[in-house]
Amino acid sequence: MLYDNEKTGGSQVIMSTLCNKDKGRQMLLLSGCRQCRICLQQCPLHKGKGAGVTMKMALPQGCIHCGLCLGRCPQKAIDYQDDIELFLQDLAKGRQISLLVAPAVRRHFKDYRQVFGFLQSLGVRKFYNVVLRADITLWAYAQILSSNYGKPFISSPCAAVTDYIMNHMPALRSHLMPVYSPLVCSAVFLKKYRQLDDDLAFLSPCIAKRGELRRSGSKIQYSVTIGKLKQYIVERGIDLSRYEAVDFADSKEGQGITLGANGSGCTSLNQQLPDRRFKKVSGSGVYSYLAEYEAALMAGDSLPDLLEIYNCEAGCDSGTGTGKMLPGVLPQTSAVGNVDLRQEVAAAFASFNRTLTIADYIWPEIKCYDTHGKDRRRI
């Protein structure tokens, strides 16, 4: 496996920690660590703890891969591992793999289609746009919200936040929305409804997604971060301009009409459920916000019907697994906005009611914590 420091000879990996007995969630502590503890100042699990807690001690204690420590380390002594090495090895062996792609790819490469051309030259068969299937995710959200009036839910697409709740805030587990993320909904849809037989990889902006893939039944076999792919391209001097532009296999379907149009689940859902209350929060402060949310829940205070919550302040396009911008690449400004597509969304949701089965998109690991009998009957 390649690490950011290998280009210059760099530090040796001194600790590779498996968290929560999950092989898919591995962080790396390099020999440059000086035990300064600066990395722990933003850690949701360890900030505010005494000087006796070091990163070497903290990593095995339920790390959620929020990535907040990576940018804090002055020695660049913390790294992470994704599946790029296995992904490339299996492509070289002729394994049939298609790639699910996060919309962040448009921001991080001059022409994402030439990245696809390069990957196709390695053996990737087709490329699919994850944001399209966010429409399915939000359809399932709308179904559940409509059937469970008065119960507050917390969105579950952010892998770091969901991991935090599942492993460290048991009182909130039954309030996680028991629906797969747009990523896993994409895999379910393509496999069952489009009869795609290929193995699937995900080109991801997020470190924590690797753990989500393992927890959701390995419907997707590889998590390849945009940051590690950039590193691979730079270290090998790959000239992307040499490769033919290849677009998404589903490019004619557009960008979707919920997250792809509005950039927010709350905005799209509020247009369909105007009598409900929605709130969106993001950034490192979300973990202290969840503590306040739990206290309000225990006190019986009024809470929004849906809390849409994300680990990264600037959104997934600038996620923890995106790495530094490549030379000559200017970040694109997102074109999404507060677009009123309520009629189009209503029509799409009505079509999903006829053609999809909601049970295919329910996340069993979250659903098993639901102790409300009425919810078990209705979902």
C-alpha positions in Angstrom: 0.0 0.0 0.0 1.2 3.5 -0.8 1.2 6.3 1.7 1.5 10.0 1.3 5.1 10.0 2.7 6.5 7.3 0.5 7.3 9.7 -2.4 10.2 11.1 -0.4 11.2 8.1 1.6 9.2 9.3 4.6 8.3 7.7 7.8 7.7 4.0 8.7 4.3 2.8 9.6 4.6 1.9 13.3 1.0 1.1 14.1 -1.9 -0.4 12.1 -4.9 -0.5 14.2 -8.1 -2.5 13.6 -11.0 -0.7 15.2 -14.1 -2.4 16.5 -12.8 -5.7 15.0 -13.7 -4.4 11.6 -11.0 -5.0 9.0 -12.5 -2.4 6.7 -11.7 0.4 9.2 -8.0 0.7 9.5 -6.0 3.8 10.4 -2.3 4.2 10.4 0.1 5.9 12.8 3.5 6.7 11.3 6.8 6.9 13.1 6.9 10.7 12.9 4.4 10.9 15.7 5.8 13.0 18.6 2.9 12.4 21.0 2.0 16.1 21.0 -1.7 15.3 21.2 -2.7 18.2 18.8 -4.6 15.6 16.7 -6.8 14.8 19.7 -8.0 18.3 20.2 -10.9 17.8 17.7 -11.4 14.1 18.2 -15.1 13.5 19.1 -14.1 10.6 21.4 -11.0 12.0 23.1 -10.9 15.8 23.1 -11.0 17.2 26.6 -9.4 14.1 28.1 -6.2 14.2 30.1 -2.7 14.4 28.9 -2.3 10.7 29.5 -4.3 9.8 26.4 -2.1 9.6 23.2 -3.0 8.9 19.6 -1.5 5.4 20.0 -3.9 4.7 22.8 -6.9 6.4 21.1 -6.9 4.6 17.8 -8.1 1.2 19.1 -10.8 2.9 21.2 -13.7 3.0 18.7 -12.3 5.3 16.0 -15.1 6.4 13.7 -12.8 7.6 10.9 -14.1 11.2 11.0 -10.7 12.3 9.7 -10.6 15.4 11.9 -7.1 14.3 13.2 -5.5 14.1 9.7 -5.4 17.8 9.1 -4.4 18.7 12.6 -1.1 16.6 12.8 1.9 19.0 12.3 4.1 16.0 11.5 1.7 14.4 9.0 2.1 11.2 11.0 -1.4 10.0 10.6 -2.7 8.3 7.5 -5.5 6.0 6.4 -5.8 2.9 4.2 -8.4 2.3 1.5 -8.8 -0.5 -1.1 -6.9 0.9 -4.0 -4.2 -1.7 -3.9 -6.6 -4.6 -4.0 -8.8 -2.9 -6.5 -5.9 -2.5 -9.0 -4.6 -6.0 -8.3 -8.1 -7.5 -9.1 -8.4 -5.4 -12.2 -5.1 -6.7 -13.4 -6.4 -10.2 -12.8 -9.3 -9.6 -15.1 -12.0 -9.3 -12.5 -15.2 -7.7 -13.8 -15.6 -4.4 -11.9 -17.7 -1.3 -12.4 -17.3 1.9 -10.5 -19.8 3.9 -8.5 -18.7 7.5 -8.4 -19.4 10.3 -6.0 -20.2 13.7 -7.5 -17.0 15.1 -5.8 -15.0 13.7 -8.7 -16.1 16.7 -10.8 -14.5 19.0 -8.4 -11.1 17.2 -8.0 -10.1 16.6 -11.6 -9.8 18.9 -14.6 -11.9 16.4 -16.7 -13.3 13.5 -14.7 -14.0 11.8 -18.0 -10.3 11.4 -18.7 -9.9 9.8 -15.3 -12.6 7.4 -16.3 -10.7 6.8 -19.6 -7.5 5.9 -17.6 -9.4 3.6 -15.3 -11.2 2.0 -18.3 -7.7 1.3 -19.7 -7.0 -0.7 -16.5 -10.1 -2.7 -16.9 -13.0 -0.9 -15.2 -16.1 -1.7 -17.3 -18.6 1.1 -16.6 -19.1 4.2 -14.4 -22.3 5.0 -12.5 -23.3 8.3 -10.9 -24.3 7.8 -7.2 -26.2 11.1 -6.9 -28.8 9.8 -9.2 -29.9 7.2 -6.7 -30.2 9.7 -3.9 -33.7 10.1 -5.3 -34.4 6.6 -4.1 -32.9 7.2 -0.7 -35.1 10.3 -0.2 -38.2 8.5 -1.5 -37.7 5.9 1.2 -37.1 8.7 3.8 -40.4 10.3 2.8 -42.2 7.0 3.1 -40.9 6.4 6.6 -41.5 10.0 7.8 -45.1 9.8 6.5 -45.7 6.6 8.4 -44.2 7.7 11.7 -45.6 11.1 12.6 -44.0 12.5 15.7 -40.9 10.4 15.9 -37.6 12.3 15.3 -35.2 10.8 12.9 -31.5 11.4 12.2 -30.2 10.9 8.6 -27.8 8.1 8.1 -25.7 8.7 4.8 -22.7 10.2 6.7 -20.7 7.1 7.6 -18.7 8.8 10.4 -21.7 10.2 12.1 -23.7 7.0 11.8 -20.7 5.0 13.2 -20.5 7.4 16.1 -24.2 6.9 17.0 -24.1 3.2 16.4 -21.1 2.6 18.7 -21.1 5.5 21.1 -24.6 6.9 21.5 -26.9 3.9 22.0 -29.9 6.1 23.1 -30.0 7.5 19.5 -29.7 4.3 17.6 -33.4 3.7 17.2 -33.7 7.3 15.8 -31.3 6.7 12.9 -33.1 6.6 9.6 -33.0 2.9 8.7 -32.4 3.5 5.0 -29.2 2.8 3.0 -27.1 5.7 1.9 -27.4 6.9 -1.8 -24.2 4.8 -2.4 -25.7 1.5 -1.2 -29.1 2.3 -2.7 -27.2 2.7 -6.0 -25.7 -0.8 -5.6 -29.1 -2.3 -4.7 -30.8 -0.7 -7.7 -28.2 -1.6 -10.3 -27.9 -5.2 -9.1 -31.6 -5.9 -8.7 -33.3 -3.6 -11.1 -30.7 -3.2 -13.8 -29.3 -6.8 -13.5 -25.7 -5.6 -13.3 -23.4 -8.6 -12.6 -20.1 -6.8 -12.1 -18.4 -6.4 -8.8 -18.6 -2.8 -7.6 -16.1 -0.3 -6.4 -16.7 3.2 -5.1 -14.7 6.2 -5.9 -15.1 8.0 -2.7 -14.5 11.4 -1.0 -14.7 9.8 2.4 -12.4 7.7 4.6 -15.3 6.4 6.7 -17.2 4.9 3.8 -14.9 1.9 3.8 -16.5 0.8 7.1 -20.0 1.5 5.8 -19.4 -0.9 2.9 -18.5 -3.7 5.3 -21.4 -3.0 7.6 -24.0 -3.0 4.7 -23.3 -6.5 3.6 -20.4 -6.0 1.2 -22.7 -5.0 -1.6 -19.7 -2.9 -2.8 -16.4 -4.6 -2.6 -13.9 -1.8 -2.8 -13.6 1.7 -1.4 -11.1 3.8 -3.4 -10.7 7.4 -2.2 -10.2 10.3 -4.6 -7.2 11.3 -2.5 -5.4 7.9 -2.9 -6.2 7.8 -6.6 -4.7 11.3 -7.0 -1.6 10.1 -5.2 -1.3 7.1 -7.5 -1.7 9.3 -10.6 0.9 11.8 -9.4 3.5 9.4 -8.2 3.5 7.5 -11.5 3.5 10.6 -13.6 0.3 9.6 -15.4 -0.8 12.1 -18.0 -4.6 11.9 -18.0 -4.8 14.0 -21.2 -3.6 11.0 -23.1 -6.8 9.1 -22.3 -10.0 9.2 -24.2 -12.9 10.8 -22.4 -15.4 8.3 -21.0 -18.6 9.4 -19.4 -21.1 7.9 -17.0 -23.0 4.9 -18.3 -26.1 6.7 -16.9 -25.2 10.2 -18.1 -28.4 10.6 -20.0 -30.4 10.3 -16.8 -29.0 13.7 -15.6 -28.1 14.5 -12.0 -31.3 13.5 -10.2 -34.0 15.8 -8.9 -33.3 15.8 -5.1 -29.7 16.0 -3.8 -28.4 16.5 -7.4 -30.6 19.5 -7.8 -30.7 21.0 -4.3 -27.7 19.6 -2.5 -29.8 19.0 0.6 -32.2 16.2 1.6 -34.1 18.6 3.8 -34.9 21.0 1.0 -36.3 18.3 -1.2 -38.2 16.6 1.6 -39.7 19.8 2.9 -41.2 20.4 -0.6 -42.9 17.0 -0.3 -43.7 17.2 3.4 -44.3 20.9 4.2 -45.9 20.2 7.6 -42.7 18.6 8.9 -39.7 20.2 10.5 -36.2 19.7 9.1 -32.7 20.8 10.3 -29.3 20.5 8.6 -26.0 20.7 10.5 -22.4 19.9 9.5 -18.8 20.3 10.6 -16.8 19.2 13.6 -19.4 20.7 16.0 -21.9 18.0 15.1 -20.7 15.7 17.8 -21.3 18.1 20.6 -24.6 19.0 18.9 -25.6 15.3 19.1 -25.0 15.4 22.9 -27.4 18.3 23.1 -29.9 16.4 20.9 -29.7 13.4 23.1 -30.4 15.5 26.2 -33.4 17.1 24.5 -34.7 13.7 23.5 -34.4 12.4 27.1 -36.1 15.5 28.4 -39.0 15.1 26.0 -38.3 18.4 24.2 -39.5 19.1 20.7 -37.0 18.0 17.9 -37.1 18.2 14.2 -38.7 15.4 12.3 -35.4 14.9 10.4 -32.0 16.0 11.4 -29.7 15.9 8.3 -26.2 15.8 9.7 -22.7 15.6 8.1 -19.2 15.3 9.5 -17.6 17.7 6.9 -18.2 21.4 7.1 -17.9 22.0 3.4 -19.8 18.9 2.4 -18.8 15.6 0.9 -17.2 17.3 -2.1 -14.4 18.3 0.3 -14.5 15.1 2.3 -11.7 13.6 4.4 -10.6 11.3 1.6 -10.2 13.8 -1.2 -6.6 14.9 -0.5 -4.9 18.0 -1.9 -6.1 19.7 -5.1 -4.0 18.7 -8.1 -1.8 21.3 -9.8 -3.8 23.2 -12.4 -7.2 22.0 -11.1 -9.5 24.8 -10.0 -12.3 23.6 -7.7 -15.7 23.9 -9.5 -18.5 25.8 -7.8 -21.4 23.6 -7.2 -24.4 24.3 -9.5 -27.0 23.0 -7.0 -29.3 25.4 -5.3 -32.7 25.8 -3.8 -34.7 24.6 -6.8 -38.4 24.0 -6.6 -38.9 20.6 -8.3 -41.8 19.4 -6.1 -43.9 18.3 -9.0 -41.0 16.4 -10.6 -40.1 14.8 -7.3 -43.7 13.9 -6.5 -43.9 12.2 -9.9 -40.7 10.3 -9.4 -41.7 9.2 -5.9 -45.1 8.0 -7.3 -43.2 6.0 -9.9 -40.9 4.4 -7.3 -44.1 3.4 -5.4 -45.1 1.4 -8.4 -41.7 0.0 -9.5 -39.5 -0.4 -6.4 -39.8 -2.4 -3.2 -38.9 -0.3 -0.1 -37.7 -3.3 1.8 -34.8 -3.6 -0.6 -33.4 -0.2 0.7 -33.9 -0.7 4.4 -30.6 -1.0 6.4 -31.1 -4.1 8.7 -28.3 -3.2 11.1 -30.0 0.1 11.9 -33.5 -1.3 11.8 -32.7 -4.0 14.4 -32.4 -1.2 17.0 -35.9 0.0 16.4 -38.0 -1.0 19.4 -41.1 0.8 18.3 -43.6 -1.9 17.2 -45.6 0.5 15.0 -42.4 1.2 13.0 -41.6 -2.5 12.5 -45.0 -3.0 11.0 -45.0 0.1 8.7 -41.4 -0.1 7.3 
